[in-house]
């Protein structure tokens, strides 16, 4: 009986350890980050789209997200500046993360009448 209790305790401790380790891992989707320079959302939305071949990294809170597949979302820098992030070509389906912080690498592109941030990859912060 003591062996069974010891085994149960060991399995429980291992499970808790695994859950803690898994929770600490970042949620990454898309391509691995390249270490791009940080840019502010304000810089992205005020810079002309034509000269945007440089990949940059932006961070903000998700304030709106595609309800069907999560493939696009808007991030806000906390100062009212927002940019639409499009990840559909790289990651066709993302979990809903409204209110969470996201770090995205990509570049500004023109999509129809709208300038959007075409992301290569995204990390959701805990």
Steps between C-alpha positions, in 0.01 A plus 500: 500500500786738581655432157175585326471827693865585425445425130185717493688784670788471251261506202317800648824692556622416148167614354510830686860554390412432136198731515713781648769450235241494219333814630835683504565423131411781258214445256665540160322474166646545153865539411768531770594856589803643320594750769359799311530850642208626708268763358206680654150466362494879463807480271334231290179689439670833423774363274425473128438138397722522188827487696405216731719214379667479840370235742428646846353380829197661665314429822154586622176376652254321275182708486319328213550163327353306210209311658513210254865393489696762695728558199498881540482727799547861604760588760501817707808657658306637799508855360216452254720406204378182330616296204341202328723192503440247222640148551269301270771414245735366769261367766148441366352429844580659839336461842289788626720725717298819556657713771835317493828660397653395170847548355507482121778512242418609147472805278240749383336421166215642297195268480237662284421840645648415839854493638546194723785339691572168325636281777750219459449368851330586827567432867217532748613620843357348817 
